[in-house]
Amino acid sequence: MTQPIASGPFAAKTIEPRPWLTLEPPPREIQPLTGDVSPRRYFRVVLADGATAILANYPEEVRPACERFLRTTAILDGAGVRVPRVLAGDCGAGWMLVEDLGLRTLGEWGRGRPWSELAGYFEHALETAERIARLPVDGLAELNPVLGEELLSRELAQTWDLYLEPQGLVSDAGLAADLHAALAALCAALGAEPPVPCHRDFMVRNLMPLPDGGLAVLDHQDLRLGPPLYDIASLLNDTLFPPAEVEEALLAVAAGSSSDRVRYHRAAAQRTLKAVGTYAKFARLGADRHLPLIGPTLAHFVKHFSRIPEASAIAARLREAWSPVWATPGCS
């Protein structure tokens, strides 16, 4: 477990700003970590006493995310959501040192494990998502844009432009027109729901298993208002896809009514199609390790899309036209 190198909660006024390279005593080792395509860079720092911490470096163009991370750390920690402790840092200089909670996220640790070992973590994650949804809403709209109809639609437009069109999946004009109309109706319906606080990227790759069986929440600086079942849809439809009976058992608790199920399927359809576009964007920028997720994620989109009223007339056509994509392992 990481040992603190600064006492008290992080605040620019209580921790003397200093470049991270001048930490005393100097760290033994600095190991670069694999990140995403964000300009942010992460390193595991081995401190002089052998303890470790995670260094986040924020270049100038993403420096506001550093301050948002501090704010959301305080918000979530105050609500009893386990997040990494901030040990030291200087957002003005673009760096932060945080608690090192382990080597593998739930997405990495859980790959290939039986669902009997994963179910408890997913139950804990649902409890965490519900705790986040009950956060006070004051100030969240100013912290990050609301995940409403406009932003939800813009995300799907990226998938259309970066994946569906280049792959020829909307080359049929009739299919494309019907899909476009159904997606617009989906986003309008999600945007009409009274928004609640959501993590925004609540998935197994942002959850860290802890030795006590609990979970810590990572990468939470995008906390905002959004559709009530969005975080649950993200959790159950990314990287570790629960089998139908496990998904059903979890949803029986989180979305028990028939109207909740429709809202869940809408959120899951938007989230999965959005994720396909994100993976395609990452690949264009040189990070192609997510490409194997496109096939199963697109299949989950069609599954959820087929269960909402605005898509009832088009889902079967999509399944027939797109099934070769998820039938091909490692498809791009």
Secondary structure, 3 states (H helix, E strand, C coil): CCCCCCCCCCCCCCCCCCCHHHCCCCCCEEEECCCCCCCCEEEEEECCCCCEEEEEECCHHHCHHHHHHHHHHHHHHHCCCCCCCEEEEECCCCEEEEECCCCCCHHHHCCCCCHHHHHHHHHHHHHHHHHHHCCCCCCHHHHCCCCCHHHHHHHHHHHHHHHHCCCCCCCCHHHHHHHHHHHHHHHHHHHCCCCEEECCCCCHHHEEECCCCCEEECCCCCCEEECCCHHHHHHCCCCCCCCHHHHHHHHHHHCCCHHHHHHHHHHHHHHHHHHHHHHHHHHHCCCCCCHHHHHHHHHHHHHHHCCCHHHCCCHHHHHHHHHHHHHCCCCC
